[in-house]
């Protein structure tokens, strides 16, 4: 007994159109409020260089 082949599915041509570019815009500010990190302390004050001292000759 011969089994008939299934008929190919009927298809139709689909018009896709021109490609369209999509742009993503990032927010300027963070939308989630966050705690700001504690301010780092400034560098400790640097001592002024000392003047050379006179050392007695030997």
N, C-alpha and C positions, 0 to 999 in steps of 0.2 A: 504494500500500500504506500502510495506517495503522499507525503505531507506537503501541502502548499507553503511556499515561502511567505513569511509575513510581508505585508506591503510596507514600503518605506514610509516613515512618518511624514506627514505633509508639513512642509515648512514654508514660511513666507519671508521675504526680504525685509529686514528691519533697518530703517534709516536712523543712524546714530547721530549724525550732525557734526558740527565742528567741535573740536575739543575746547573746553572752557577752563581757564586757569582759576584756581581757588586760592585766595590769600588768607592767611591766618594773622590776625592782629593781636599782639600780646598787650596786656594792660600795662599802663605806665607805673601803677602802684600795685603793691601786693594786696589782693582783695581780702586776704585773711589777716586780721590784726595779730601781730606777734609782739612779744616782749622784746624790747631792744636790749642787746647785750650790755652788761655794765661797762661804763667807760673805763678804758685802760688808763692807769695812772701814767702821768708823764714821766719821762726819764728823770731820775734823781738829779738834782743840780750838780753840775760838774764843778769841782773846785778849780779856782784859777791856778795856773801853774805857778809854783813858788819860784822866787828869784834864787839864783845860785848863791850858796853860802860860801864865805871865805873860810878856807881851811888853813890852819897854820902849817907852814912848810916844815919838814922834818930835818 
